Amino acid sequence: IDFATLTGAARVALGIELPALFSNTETLIPMLLKASSSSPSLEEKGVGIDDPFWPMPLWEGYRDRITKSSKIADLRNVPSDNGLGGAITAALYLNEFVTKKEQQQQVPWVHLDVYGLDKDS
């Protein structure tokens, strides 16, 4: 699990109170959703949790924007096109570094884009 302030795109899409969550595996998302909200047993003890987030797509259709758009590099951290979908392409960029290349195996990974959480800005 990584937390980063990669782009303003997630903030534009979701606002200042809801961080974007990206994952390369669907199995981790329900566990994190459950952990981020209060349970009845915690509320009975006077402990509440209110750390919402919103699952966003790690849309493979945008991968070419970071892997095929450079004449000199294998990977671009910023696509050269219009910049739309910036939170997704930033998450795809990070996802490139959580693959065991020698085995071509994905490591289960979650990225929380937390740029939008500063309520005073």
Solvent accessible surface area in square Angstrom, and as a share of the most:
residue,aa,sasa,rsa
1,I,124,0.63
2,D,41,0.21
3,F,133,0.55
4,A,27,0.21
5,T,87,0.51
6,L,71,0.36
7,T,32,0.19
8,G,35,0.34
9,A,35,0.27
10,A,4,0.03
11,R,45,0.16
12,V,132,0.76
13,A,64,0.50
14,L,41,0.21
15,G,31,0.30
16,I,61,0.31
17,E,104,0.47
18,L,47,0.23
19,P,13,0.08
20,A,0,0.00
21,L,0,0.00
22,F,0,0.00
23,S,10,0.06
24,N,39,0.20
25,T,33,0.19
26,E,133,0.60
27,T,99,0.57
28,L,42,0.21
29,I,19,0.10
30,P,80,0.50
31,M,117,0.52
32,L,36,0.18
33,L,75,0.37
34,K,163,0.69
35,A,67,0.52
36,S,14,0.09
37,S,59,0.38
38,S,34,0.22
39,S,38,0.25
40,P,104,0.65
41,S,65,0.42
42,L,58,0.29
43,E,103,0.46
44,E,149,0.67
45,K,156,0.66
46,G,70,0.67
47,V,74,0.43
48,G,60,0.57
49,I,59,0.30
50,D,124,0.64
51,D,95,0.49
52,P,62,0.39
53,F,17,0.07
54,W,142,0.50
55,P,43,0.27
56,M,38,0.17
57,P,72,0.45
58,L,27,0.13
59,W,143,0.50
60,E,100,0.45
61,G,52,0.50
62,Y,73,0.28
63,R,48,0.17
64,D,79,0.41
65,R,38,0.14
66,I,0,0.00
67,T,43,0.25
68,K,152,0.64
69,S,41,0.26
70,S,28,0.18
71,K,207,0.88
72,I,171,0.87
73,A,48,0.37
74,D,134,0.70
75,L,44,0.22
76,R,71,0.26
77,N,97,0.50
78,V,94,0.54
79,P,15,0.10
80,S,75,0.49
81,D,74,0.38
82,N,111,0.57
83,G,42,0.41
84,L,127,0.63
85,G,30,0.29
86,G,17,0.16
87,A,7,0.05
88,I,22,0.11
89,T,2,0.01
90,A,12,0.09
91,A,1,0.00
92,L,0,0.00
93,Y,60,0.23
94,L,40,0.20
95,N,4,0.02
96,E,33,0.15
97,F,132,0.55
98,V,34,0.20
99,T,28,0.16
100,K,89,0.38
101,K,112,0.48
102,E,144,0.65
103,Q,113,0.50
104,Q,140,0.62
105,Q,96,0.43
106,Q,88,0.39
107,V,54,0.31
108,P,93,0.58
109,W,13,0.05
110,V,0,0.00
111,H,1,0.00
112,L,15,0.08
113,D,2,0.01
114,V,34,0.19
115,Y,96,0.36
116,G,4,0.04
117,L,78,0.39
118,D,75,0.39
119,K,131,0.56
120,D,141,0.73
121,S,89,0.57
